[in-house]
Amino acid sequence: MNPKANIIETVINHLCHSCGACSGVCPTDAIGFYETIAGHIFPEVNEEQCIHCGLCLDVCSGQHFNNTLMHNLPEDPFTGNVNNAWIGKATDPAIFENGQSGGVVTAILARAFQSEKINTALVVGMDEGNPPRPSVRIARSPIQLIKSQKSKYAPVPLLSALRILKYEDFPVAIVGVSCQIHSLYNIFDKVSGFSQNVAFAIGLVCDRVMTMAAIDYLAEDFSKEMPYQFHYRDKKAGGYPGNIHLIATDGKSKIKPAKQRMLIKDYFTPARCRICFDKMNIFSDITVGDPNGINDADNTNGESVVICRTDKGRHLIEEAIKSNIVKLKQIDYEKIIAGQKINRKRMDWNAYAEVWKKNGNKIPDYLDRVKHETIFDIKNYKKSIYYSLKLDEFQTRSDLLLFVRKALKKKRNRDLLKLPVKMIRKLAKNA
Ligand SMILES: Cc1cc2nc3c(=O)[nH]c(=O)nc-3n(C[C@H](O)[C@H](O)[C@H](O)COP(=O)(O)OP(=O)(O)OC[C@H]3O[C@@H](n4cnc5c(N)ncnc54)[C@H](O)[C@@H]3O)c2cc1C
């Protein structure tokens, strides 16, 4: 039998979204991760340990959807199927105040511990350090859940932790962005019996992540020696939606306006995120997000929108309401879709997918199943795909940070799509 290709094929084709599934299923523990110049988190394979079984590629949703995802791809993949939608918050003040939006994700997980539905939850914390970095955590108690609250807008190989889960850790709940949830379902199709170990999956609305270099950019003028905590958004710093908050171990802290995070988004967006259609995390049992664009939401203290997609999800929400761990009221899903600007997402995705194909880049096998619409002008989209694909061609991290700082100094460049082609070309020349 010919040896099969391994996960490096996904990385070479710019299709890796760092979900960690390849490493989580590898039978010989041959796959680890490294941070690139631009701050992508990519798998690396120990060729001596690799037995070329091909399982890492079989579960990789960066490249393809297996049967379950293919068969359940809804008519409108940008919105997905929905039973019911809600808006509200956790009733426990500690969970609510420390939460990113309304703390609903953590409240539901905490309740699942109490009712013995789960033994562990796979979540993502932020490690204090210099530099600080997100890390996968296996939470075994509500306290550990609270320590992992808030969004880490970064690539995190969440599913790599599956390989260290033991029999007694099951059933496990998984919280993940859409690429992580896609690969979870791919694993269900390829690893026999594994789906029974997963009690439920909570999906986060996700437009995209930023590479790890975004943390370094936002913290550039902070502590050079001291370890520090980093929060992309902290409600304790300026109220909802929360400013950027850095806290050093000696107690010194700095708050930066949320606007700075928004300004740099395009400069640190991985190319793979550009061709992801699934902002609304349509395959999860429930999807949770911010109440963006919803007028009557509590935009002072924060709330979560909750979209129920499956029977499992419905039971979770009904129980959460009955046991009074969350206070939710029903809301029209159309309102959420409008607030998340899904029509704009649809348009952008179509243009990015078109550019990707025209470039001759390899496409994920389900791309043509996601509806294509007429594309009018792809010039600007071409620029930003080109830019994202070149991110790892800076010679050093400092060169990249300097480039972004210079670009942002010119007000007109704050929208990457308006960045002059000349400047992007220079990027390639620098490399
Ligand atoms: C990368 C990313 C992009 C997002 N984009 C949007 C968006 O465009 N629009 C929108 O409305 N909402 C978005 N969200 C979701 C939003 O920021 C909140 O996470 C969500 O509203 C839940 O808030 P909460 O207070 O209920 O959760 P909390 O109680 O604060 O719990 C958050 C949970 O998310 C987990 N988590 C954090 N970061 C990650 C990660 N990188 N991967 C996997 N799990 C993680 C934590 O471990 C924790 O369990 C995004 C989240 C992430 C991580």
The ligand as an ORCA input file, in Angstrom:
! r2SCAN-3c Opt
* xyz 0 1
  C     -12.474     33.819     17.581
  C     -13.846     34.312     18.000
  C     -14.561     35.137     17.144
  C     -15.843     35.596     17.497
  N     -16.551     36.399     16.636
  C     -17.787     36.809     16.960
  C     -18.553     37.612     16.072
  O     -18.088     37.965     14.985
  N     -19.811     37.998     16.454
  C     -20.346     37.594     17.648
  O     -21.491     37.935     17.922
  N     -19.659     36.821     18.506
  C     -18.405     36.415     18.206
  N     -17.699     35.615     19.069
  C     -18.368     35.122     20.297
  C     -18.377     36.100     21.455
  O     -17.152     36.816     21.491
  C     -18.572     35.368     22.810
  O     -17.620     34.347     22.926
  C     -19.923     34.726     22.933
  O     -20.893     35.730     22.841
  C     -20.091     33.963     24.252
  O     -20.082     34.861     25.298
  P     -20.419     34.359     26.777
  O     -20.304     35.539     27.694
  O     -21.707     33.615     26.752
  O     -19.229     33.317     27.012
  P     -18.194     33.125     28.230
  O     -18.929     32.687     29.421
  O     -17.267     34.275     28.323
  O     -17.384     31.864     27.674
  C     -16.674     31.918     26.466
  C     -16.239     30.518     26.111
  O     -15.577     30.540     24.848
  C     -14.394     29.750     24.928
  N     -13.425     30.272     23.954
  C     -12.830     31.483     23.972
  N     -12.021     31.633     22.910
  C     -12.103     30.489     22.201
  C     -11.475     30.026     21.009
  N     -10.603     30.778     20.321
  N     -11.793     28.781     20.575
  C     -12.666     28.014     21.258
  N     -13.298     28.403     22.401
  C     -13.002     29.611     22.855
  C     -13.939     29.937     26.363
  O     -13.102     28.917     26.781
  C     -15.279     29.942     27.114
  O     -15.663     28.626     27.428
  C     -16.396     35.194     18.747
  C     -15.662     34.376     19.622
  C     -14.396     33.927     19.261
  C     -13.621     33.044     20.193
*
